[in-house]
Structures are given as structure tokens and as C-alpha cells.
Amino acid sequence: MDETQVDASEAADPLILTIDVGSSSVRAFIVDGAGRAVRDMVARRHYALQTTTDGAAEADADQLLRYVEICIDEVLASLERSKRVVRAVACDTFWHSLVGIKKDLAPSTTVLTWADTRSADASAQLRRKLDAEAIHQRTGAGLYANFLPAKLLWLSETQRDAFDTSSHWMSLGEYIYLKFFGRLRVSICMASGTGLFDQRRCTWDEELIEELPIDVDQLSPITEFSAAFTDPVDRYAKRWPSLAEIPWYLPLGDGACNNIGSGGVDEERAVLMVGTSGAIRVVRRSDDFQVPKGLWTYRVDAKRIVQGGALSGGGNVFAWLARILASTDPDELEAELTQVAPDSHGLTALPFLAGERSPGWHAEARAAIVGMTLATTPAGIARAMLEGVAFR
């Protein structure tokens, strides 16, 4: 029996509408008071990041907003049939995203994701100019292409018109809530993954921001995720009347949620995750800490940090393999992989399709497969690439 799911008739109150925006899909689903997913109350939309050979990995903010809207519509329709009532809304999105917003609340840029490495030169420029180790210790994030300082500098140099029309800079989750409520607010958790946040003071790092082409008032006010919004703007209040007066808790970073949801709530249990990307993390109290070299430190909330390392390759490597090995059905490929003995393919693979994050942080790193012969098979290539992910 699957104890992680429950029928609607047996679900414990309160029911929570949960929104999950990952870097390959958008989901909405209902979770009950015991933390179980309610069967048949889930909606999902898959999407692919827009990628280019120069390192772009971006998404359209309004497309993702529409997917969130559609998923909420579908889940609420299922909920209405069950005669059950939602008491709150929770949300998580992928960490380290950046989108510029104009005064009319329209996006001025695409959503730049953690996998976008076009700002590699800008990150090197910042490391030459600033005390990178001191910033790593303050912000928990290095001056690398995956974080916002380098992305902001890169945008100011390469997309000047869009940059100049941006009145605010925010994560995708903040943008979605801005459209729903017309107000700006960011959780400590989400802000902590930007590279602009002082992990000990739980404020924006104004010393670093002074070195960047933005002002601190272009960023959202920071608060705990529990500082929930209510009363959405008229358009959404009319669309979802059952959600109009309940709390919408602020978006959290998906990595922190992954740990908490897996039971990794303290340093007794580390959590290994392979989704679109990969990571290993541990949550601990934030009374006194140092940021380990090559790793990162973000926050769950004002009292707890989450430390670890992340890979840019995970499920996205398998998705890439399934796409380029177009003559092979993904399910058949997965079955074939189980028949290939470890390291029997004679290949060495570096799975850096989106650069390297922890511990080396080489955004310019690229994937390579060495040792192919006329006897090399699609399953052998796939096995080698996935072994590379596992070895990392």
C-alpha cells in the first residue's frame, strides 16, 4: 500500500493546494494534513527550456504563468467534485532564477535559469574585481554564472534596452505572485539562493549590490514564507473564488522543500536528489556556520540553513539522450540500460551539458564522450553518460 497517497474521502484536513514549478514541468496537486498527496488531484504541464549553443537556458515567464493557471484550474475542478475545501496554498519553484519586470508588470527579459551559463565571462570579471572568498562566506554562493550577480552584469552589457526598462528584478515565483496579487514580497528561502543575500543577517547584501548595476530597491522586500498573501487581484479572485480569502504562502526554493519533504530536517540525514539536475544537501541550525569551499549555503528559513553541492546534470542528461537518440524509444532505452554491464561500453563520458557546478564551478565546461568505435551502441552511450552523472 502506498502510504504517500490517500483517497479524497480519507484525506485529513487541512487540504493544501501545492504549486511546484520545476525546470522541466509545472505541477499543481493537493496535499492533506498528514503530508499525503490526494489521488486524482494533480495536474501537470511539461515544457523544455530554450537552449542555444552559447549557453542559454531560459524560459518564457508568461508561458509558465499560464501553465500554473491551467494546473490550478484542473486541480480545483477535481476538488469541487469531491466536495472538499482547500485551506491554504503553498508554492515552490526552482532556485536561482532571474526575470526583469517593467513598471507595467510585464516581463522585460526571459526567465534566466540556473543552467544558463552565458554570464561566465561576467562572473570571471566579478571574481577579478571583488573579494570572491569573502562574498562566498557572506552570501553562501560564489561569483559564478549560475547566480544573479553575474547574470545582472551580463544583462547590463548584452541586453541594455531590456535592462534599462526593468524596474524590478525577481525570481519566477515572485513574478507569479506579483501577477496574482499585485504586490512584491520574497521569502528568506527564495532570496537566499540568489547570491545577493547575506546569509547571517538575512538581508540583501548591500555591499555586493553596490558593485552591481542595480539598486537594492529594485529587489523585493524579504520576509519569512509565512507572511502569506490573501485577496488576489480581481481577475484571479473571480477565477478562483475558493482561493480568494485563504493564505497563499510565499514561494520557497525547491531544494529546501526537497530536503524537508524527504525527512532531511536536520544534520542527522543528508538528502541525495536527482531530478532535472542533481544535489546532495543537509539542513542544520544556523546558529554558527562556515560555508565550505566549493559548496553552497542557502536557507530554509530564519533559523535553518541548507548546505550542499549541486550538479548541472541529472534527469536532463537522460532527456537529452532520449532526444538525440531519436531512433530509440525512451522506455526501450531505459530497459536496454539495465542489460548493459557497468563500464562494459569502453567509453569515458563527461556529462557537462550545462557546465559544471559543485565543486569546481566551471560554467564553460562541456560534455564529451571519448572512446567510441563502430561497435558503440545507443545504450552504451547512454550508460556511459549516466555513469558519469552517478560518478559525479
N, C-alpha and C positions, 0 to 999 in steps of 0.2 A: 504493500500500500504506500502511495506517495504522500508522505506527511507534509510536504511543502505546498500542497494544493488542497482545496476544500470546495465542496459544492456551495452554491449561493445560499441554499436553505440552512446550511450548518455553519456559515461564516460568522465569526464572533465580531461584535461591534467593538470599536468604531471601524467602519469601512473607509479606506483611504484611496482616493484616485491618485495613481502614481504615473508620472511622466518621465520617460527615460530617453534622452537624446544622445545616442552614441555616434561614432564616426562612420557607421555603415547602415544604421537603421534608426527609426523613431518608433517608440512604443508608448502605449498607454494601457494600464491594467489596474485592476482593483486588488488591494491587499487588505486582509482582515486584521482584527485587533491582535491576533496571535502571530502575525507576520506571514500568513499563508496567502498565496495567490488564489483568487477565486476563479474556478474553472469557467471557461467560455466567456470571460470578461477581459479580453485582451484584443488589442488592435495594433498592427504593425505596418510600417511602410519602409521598404528598403530603398537605399539610394547609394550612389557612388560619388566619392569626392572627385572634383575636376582636377586632373593632374596634367602636368606638362614636363617636358624633358629638362627644363631648367629648375625643377624642384617645387613647382606649385602643388599644393594640396588644399583646395579651397571648396567652399560650398556657397550656395545662394541662400541668404538669410530668410528671405520671404518664402522660398520653396520649403524650407524646413519649418517655418511658422505654419504654412498650410498643412503640412503633414501632421504637426501637433494638433491643429484644429480638427482635422479629419479623424485622427485616432481618438480624440476626446469625444467627438460626435458618436462614433461607433460604440465605444465603451458605455456611454450614457444610455444609448438605445438598448443595449443588453441589460444594463442595470434597471432601467424602467420596467422591463418585462418581469424582473424578479421581485419588484415592489420593495427593494431595499434602498437605503439612503446613504449617500456619501457624507462624511463629516468633516473632511479636510482634503487638501490637495498637496502632494509632495512632488518635487522635481529634482532630477539630476541631469547634468549634461557633461560632455567631455570637457576636461580641464584644458587650459592654455589657449582658448580660442580668442579671437580679436575681430571686432567689426566696428567700423566707424559709422556714426549716426549724424545726420544733418538736423538742423533746427526743426524741420517739419516731421521729424522722427522716421524719415526714410533712410535706408542704408546708403552710405556713400562708398562703401567698399564691399567686397565679398567677405565671407567669414574665413579668415586665415586660421588653419588648424595647427595642432602641434606637429603635424607631419610636413608642413610647408617649410622648406629649407632655403628659400630664395634669399633670406636675410643673413646667410652665412658670412658674407663679406662685412655686413654691418655689425655682426656680433664680434668679428675679429677686430674691427675698428674700435668698438667699445672696450674690448679687453686690453688693447694697447693704450687707451686713453685713461682708463679708470683702474682702481684697485680691485681686481676681479675677485680675489680671495675674500676681502672684507665684504664685498657685496654678496658673495655666496653665503657667508656666515649670517648676514643680516636678512637676506631675502629668502634663503633656502634654495635658491635657483641660480645657476650660473648664467653668465652673459653669453648665452647660446641662441642659436636660431629658433629653437623651439619655444622661447619665451617672448614676452611682449616688448621689452626694451629694444631688442634688435629688430623686431617687426615694425615697431613705430618709426625707428630711424630709417629703415629701408623704405617704408611707405612715403616718408617725407622726402626721400631722394628720388624715388622712381614713379610715384603717383601723386605728384604735387597738387594737381587740381582737386582730386578726391580728398587728399589730406587737408587742404585748406578749407574745404566745405564741411569738414567734420567738426561738430560742436562737442561731441562726446565720444569716448572710446569705451567699449564694454565687451563682455563675453556674450555668447549666443543666448545663454539663459537669461541674462539681464535684458537683452533685446526682446525676447519673447514676453517677459513680464512687463516691459515698458509698453509693448503694444496692447497687452491685456489690461493694464491698469493706468497707463499714462504717467507713471512715476518711476523714479530711479532709486534703487537700493541694491546692494550686493552683500552676500553673506561673507563672513570671515573665511569660510571654507573655500568659496569660489575665488575670492581675492587672493588667497594665499598661494594659488598656483600660477600667478601672473608673472612673477619675477619683479614686481613693482611694490611688493608688500613687505613690511618689516615684521618678521615672524615673532619677535619678542614683544613688541609694542602693540601689535595687532592694528596697525595703521598703515596708510600708504607711506612708502619710503621717500620722503620729500627730498632728501639729499641726492638720491639717484634721479628722481624725476626732474630735478633742476638741471641735470646734464642731458635731458632728452627734449625733443621739440614739442612737448605738450606742457600743459599746466595741470596741477593737481585737481583743479575744479572741473576738469574735463572727465574726471573719473567719478564713479558713483559713490555715495556715502556708504561706509562699511558698518555692518551690524551683524548680530547673530542671525542665523537662518530662521530662528523662531519669531523674529519681528515680521510676522506674516502680513500680507496684503489681504484686504477684503474689498468688496464693492468694485468690480471691474467696470470698465467704461461701458457705455450704453450698448454698444454693438454686441459685446460678449455677455453682458447681463441678460439681454434678450435672447441670445442664442443658447445660453446655459443657465436658466433661472435657478436650477437646483444648486448651482455653484456660486451664486452671487453673494451670499452672505456668510459663507464658511471661510476659514483661514486657508490661504494659499501660502505655504511655507516657501521661503526663498530657495532658489536653485542651489544645489550642492555640487561639488566636484565628484565625478563618477568613481574615481579611485578610492576616495574616502568611504563612499557608500558601499563599494565592493568589499572593503575590509569589514565594515560594521555588519553588513548583511551575511558575511561568511563566518561571523563569530570572532573575527580578529579585533577584539575591542581593547586589548592591552598587549604588552610585550611578551606575554606567555605564548602567543600564537601569531606567527607570520602567515601572510596570505599570498599565495602564488596565483596569478591570474593570467590567462591567455585569452584575449578577446580579439579585437581588431589588431591591437598591439599586445604587449606583454609587460608584466611588472611583478615585483615582489615587494611587499610593504609590511610594516609593523606600526601599530598605534601605541603611543605611550603618553604619559602625563607630560605636560610641558613646563614643569617647574624649573628644570635646569637641563640644557641640552647643547650639543655642538652639532654642526652639520658635517657629516662625514665627506671626505674628499671623493669626488666622482659621483656622489649620490645627491639626493634632494630631501628637503624637509618642507612639508606643507602643513595645513591644519584641518582637523575635523571641526573644531570649534575653539572657543577661547581657552579651554582647559586641556585640550589634547592635540598633539601633533601626529602626523603620519610621515614616516621616513622610509626611504627605499630607493630602488632603482627601476628604470623603465627601459623597455626595448621598443624600437620603432617597428619591429617585425613580429607578427603573430598570425592571427587568422587572415590578415591582409595578404600574407605570403601565399597561403593556400588559395585565396580568392584570385590572386594574380596567376598562380599556376593553372587554375581551372580555366581562366580566360585565355591564356596564351596557348595552352594545350587544347585548342578548341575541338580537336577530333575526339577528345576523351570526355565522357560524361563525368561530372564531379563525383557522383555516387560510385560509379565504377572505378574512378581513380582512387577514391578513398579505400575501396575494397582491395584494389591491387596493392596499395601501400602496405597492407597487413601481410602480404605474401613476400615482400622484399626483406631479406635479412639485413640487419643493421650493417652499414658500411660495406655492403656487398657490391655496390654500384661502381666503385672505383673513382668516385667524384669527391671533390672538395668544394663546398659551397659557402659563400659569404652572403647572408640574406639581407643585405643592407639596401633594400629597395627604397627606403625613405630615410637614408642616412643612419648614423649610429647615435643613440643617446647614451645612457649609462653603460660603463663608467667613463668612456673616452670622449663622448660628445663631439664626434666628427660628423658634422652635417653634410660635408662633402663626400663622405664615404658612399660607395656604390656597390651594388651586388655583383658577384662574379661566380661563375661555375667553371671549374677547371678539371680537366681530365676526360672530357667527352670523346668518345670514339664512335665508329659506325655501329657498334653494338649497344650504345646508350639508348635507354628506353624512356618514355614519358614518366613511368612510375619511378625509374631510377633518379631522374632529375628532381621529381617531386620529393622523393625520400631524402635526397641529399639536402635540398633546401630546408625541409622541415627538421632534419637532424641539426642543421646549422642554427635554427631557432632554438632547439632544445639545448644545444651546447652552450649558446649564449646565456 
